């Protein structure tokens, strides 16, 4: 006869896909008629943008485009820019169905080579990596004792962090920017948008969040000889549906920029054109509920021959949401007299390696620093430098799984130092979801052979000389008696004996 224990399903985060694919970008194009001829190419970069992610038919479909942005000098010595857009499409097969799953994607430019075939024709060869993850909420089964008095159970109160909800939503944010007292925008040379969550609030089945977009423009103006910078903060707010969220839910939330579009918009009521910013964002949130559950580690029958049926399960015991801002100070060098004045400085973050220690998270990273400057001869120069660094974050407990890590550069300042160096101060926002998982063998059912009745003991009480470190549970199994009766007869409350002792074992 099989005795099934009470099943307790526990929500966990499972991975259906975790891969990376290289997307080539090969294009020849001719400058539009409104662009001046090319005298010298300063910089070419790839800007991948994701417009849509779709989970259906057992696969993840990613649609987007790559903007090839070229910064160059025309024959008059002026700074110019041109762009060309190349669409891309990628499909990733999933290991299983994707019902109620979320997709997480990111991109990283691997390399780009740009060459002028003539003053008006360019050839570009490059590639970027498309990182794709698909996560879903699944369940593992824990088992608690039933009400049967025919079985003896060894139990433990287990701390459990159950995933109660996994939600994701894409939405748009943006604004029309007024230039104010700065020179009016004539041509946008370069642009960038970062997003971050400033705070959020949990209400039943919903998540209310506030955030901001950090917009940076490099542009030309008829009112100024040199390129101008514009930094702007656009606040946004959003309410998304998150089933089973309540005030006790532990939430890890991350937001990413999928794509953005920045264009000039003429206003007949204003002398200066407006800058229209339209950004496509994706918010992903995990919600965990902390509780304690009684699980069964072993079981036997005191009347019949029996054997427990075990399951090996991974139990999520604790979850932690990391959100830290770090000011990174670094120095980058350049050749003598190659930089006199910096016109634009940007950085991009490239993760390298993450290590979970017993009570800390170590993140080794690289900052790619891009500098547009004037040299001692008054000519435009473009420099790229890489700076490696490491950050370590103290954790309140031990964790062995990193669900996700996101790093966003928030602000960047600099000064030209001595010895041909630029001293950088970069504010980085680290957000991560960490969880501790414990692998256990637990009892899911007990097979009891009612045709093999155990022989009763010849006496109602047995004297047993136990060594220190022995388990009372193993002694109870040996004598087919109940653990509780050994506790009561010997005035004990712990399963493991600290010292040697003579025990009285009441039998059944």
C-alpha positions, -999 to +999 in steps of 0.1 A: +000+000+000+013+034-009+008+064+014+010+097-005+020+128+015+004+162+012+018+179-019+028+216-015+037+232-049+063+260-047+068+285-075+104+287-088+121+306-117+130+283-146+150+290-177+137+280-211+164+297-230+198+313-223+218+318-254+237+344-275+237+348-313+260+369-334+242+392-359+264+403-388+260+438-403+273+442-439+262+472-459+273+495-487+256+528-490+258+562-506+254+594-487+221+612-491+221+643-513+218+666-483+251+652-467+284+669-477+313+648-490+335+628-467+370+640-460+378+619-430+359+593-410+361+598-372+339+572-359+314+545-370+292+527-345+264+502-345+232+509-325+210+478-324+173+485-316+147+459-307+111+468-318+093+436-309+098+403-290+073+376-295+069+342-278+048+319-298+050+286-317+077+272-294+102+300-302+113+335-294+111+359-323+131+391-321+126+419-347+147+451-348+171+471-368+207+483-366+215+519-371+249+524-387+260+559-374+290+575-391+306+607-377+330+624-402+347+656-413+337+672-446+361+691-469+355+724-451+366+708-418+331+708-403+318+679-383+290+658-400+270+627-394+250+602-415+230+571-407+217+540-424+193+515-410+196+477-415+167+455-403+173+422-386+153+392-374+163+363-352+145+332-340+154+310-310+137+276-305+127+269-269+131+237-249+094+236-240+063+257-240+064+294-232+031+300-215+033+329-190+070+333-199+090+365-202+118+373-226+149+393-217+172+405-245+203+427-246+228+436-273+266+443-274+286+456-304+315+432-311+333+450-339+327+474-367+349+484-397+340+513-419+358+523-451+351+551-476+350+537-512+347+573-524+338+607-510+302+597-511+301+559-507+308+538-476+312+501-469+306+488-433+313+454-419+305+446-383+286+424-359+268+426-326+258+399-301+222+394-293+217+379-258+184+361-253+168+347-221+134+333-217+122+327-181+090+312-167+074+304-134+073+266-128+068+246-096+086+221-075+067+199-051+075+197-014+057+172+008+043+175+044+031+148+067-004+135+064-027+127+093-020+090+093-011+076+128+003+045+111+035+063+100+063+080+119+078+111+102+111+129+105+103+165+096+119+199+094+106+234+092+120+247+059+123+283+049+109+288+014+111+318-010+083+310-035+080+328-068+044+340-067+044+361-099+066+369-129+054+398-150+066+419-179+053+448-199+065+469-227+055+506-229+066+539-244+079+570-226+092+603-238+086+640-242+092+670-264+123+688-252+126+726-251+161+737-257+158+767-235+188+791-234+211+768-253+218+773-291+190+758-312+193+724-327+200+722-364+215+687-369+217+659-344+251+642-345+247+616-318+222+606-292+218+582-263+191+573-238+194+554-205+165+544-182+163+537-145+137+530-118+138+556-091+112+540-068+082+517-068+052+509-046+033+476-043-005+476-042-026+444-045-019+427-078-001+458-092+032+475-093+034+513-094+068+526-104+085+559-111+115+563-132+135+586-154+151+587-189+185+603-192+188+618-227+221+631-241+225+648-274+254+660-294+243+685-321+252+712-345+238+747-343+239+777-367+245+798-336+277+781-325+310+772-341+314+739-322+291+710-315+269+714-285+258+690-257+223+687-243+215+666-212+179+662-202+160+641-176+125+629-185+105+615-156+079+588-163+055+566-143+037+533-150+013+509-133+016+473-144-005+442-135+014+417-113-009+390-101-004+379-064+017+409-055+009+423-020+026+443+007+047+414+019+060+405-015+098+408-021+101+424-055+131+425-079+124+449-108+145+458-138+139+482-167+157+482-201+157+504-232+146+483-262+148+512-288+146+549-290+139+575-316+150+612-314+141+636-341+136+674-346+100+687-346+094+722-360+069+743-340+054+773-358+050+790-324+086+787-315+118+799-332+137+769-320+126+734-331+115+709-305+134+677-299+109+648-298+121+618-277+102+585-280+116+555-261+104+519-260+109+504-225+105+469-210+099+463-173+104+428-158+094+421-122+098+391-100+077+387-068+086+363-040+067+352-009+087+342+022+072+314+044+081+282+064+069+248+053+072+215+072+089+189+049+094+152+054+130+139+054+123+103+064+094+081+073+086+045+084+057+023+097+058+010+132+036-019+123+047-032+088+077-033+066+080+000+048+103+020+025+102+058+018+101+070-018+124+100-021+125+130-045+156+152-050+144+188-052+160+222-053+143+244-026+145+282-029+152+293+007+160+330+005+158+359-021+175+392-021+170+423-044+202+443-049+200+479-058+232+499-054+247+531-069+285+533-072+307+562-082+335+548-103+367+569-105+391+561-133+418+577-154+424+572-191+455+584-209+460+599-243+489+610-265+507+642-258+489+673-273+462+650-288+435+665-265+432+702-257+394+705-253+368+677-249+336+683-269+318+650-260+325+621-238+304+590-234+308+556-219+292+522-224+293+493-198+305+458-207+301+431-181+330+406-179+325+381-151+304+377-119+313+357-089+291+348-060+311+343-028+299+332+006+286+367+015+294+390-014+289+395-051+320+404-072+314+421-106+343+426-129+335+450-157+348+472-185+339+507-194+343+517-231+351+554-231+345+574-263+360+609-266+354+636-292+379+664-287+400+691-303+438+687-305+465+713-302+460+722-339+423+728-335+413+696-354+387+671-344+400+638-330+381+608-318+396+584-292+384+552-276+397+537-244+388+508-222+390+508-184+387+476-164+375+476-128+358+455-102+330+461-077+322+440-047+288+441-029+282+428+006+252+405+009+231+399+040+234+361+036+248+334+013+233+331-022+243+306-049+222+318-079+222+351-098+189+355-116+198+387-134+223+416-132+218+450-148+242+479-148+233+513-161+257+543-164+237+572-149+260+602-151+295+610-164+318+639-155+355+645-162+384+668-160+416+669-180+444+661-155+482+662-156+504+638-175+480+636-205+452+619-186+414+624-183+400+618-148+365+602-151+337+600-126+310+576-137+279+569-117+268+533-122+235+517-110+237+480-102+205+460-098+203+423-093+181+394-082+199+367-061+185+336-046+198+308-024+188+273-034+192+242-012+192+207-028+174+182-006+162+146-006+126+146+007+100+119+011+071+120-014+054+087-004+058+056+017+054+021+005+039-001+033+037-039+029+008-049+050+016-086+043+048-082+063+039-074+098+067-065+121+073-087+152+064-070+184+091-064+210+094-090+238+095-062+264+078-029+267+111-010+276+146-014+263+178+000+278+201+014+251+236+028+256+240+056+231+272+073+220+274+111+217+264+123+182+239+094+176+205+103+161+174+095+181+155+091+148+177+062+137+173+046+172+135+049+168+136+033+134+158+004+147+133-004+175+101+004+154+089+029+180+078+065+180+104+093+183+081+114+205+080+086+231+118+085+233+118+123+238+092+121+266+108+090+284+143+106+285+133+143+288+151+152+256+142+177+229+169+173+203+174+146+177+212+144+181+227+134+214+255+157+227+270+132+250+269+094+256+239+084+277+218+054+287+184+057+271+151+041+279+134+030+247+096+024+250+085-001+224+051-007+209 
